[in-house]
Structure formats: C-alpha cells, structure tokens
Amino acid sequence: MRIRAWRRGIKEMDMILGGYADAELGGLDAEGLDLFEAVLGENDHDLFAWVTGQAEAPARFAPLMGELAARVPGGAR
C-alpha cells in the first residue's frame, strides 16, 4: 500500500497519501487498512477535492479525509 500511496496520478496526492502511509500504516488496524486500501482505489481528482474541502467526501471516507486534510496546509478542517 505504501508504494501505491506514493505512485499516484498527480503529485499532490503522492505527497498527501504517501506521507500518511509513511506515518500511519504501521499503526492501522485491519479496518483502517481496509479503508485506506479503498481510498487508494479512488480517483486522484476526487480525493484531492475531498481533502481540500472543494467537494464533500462519501460518508465512509469522511473521517480519513479529515485526517488527511489536517496534514495539508490550507486543507479542509
């Protein structure tokens, strides 16, 4: 998953998801890993809009998008 997080379609998502993976993957439980894997299957442009607050994330991803946004200067809070 770490490699998939760092090898996205757009550099911004490489940095957001890759940084999260480096910091958090080792501490995630099975549910957290499943959720992160599902996020990795989403379109980068959608993910970027969700993280930056330009669009509302699906309910299942909302808490994780909040965590990611907290790591991004100017991200949705």
Secondary structure, DSSP 8 states (H G I E B T S, - for coil): -HHHHHS-SSHHHHHHHHHHHHHHGGG--HHHHHHHHHHHTS-HHHHHHHHHTSS---TTTHHHHHHHHHTSTT---
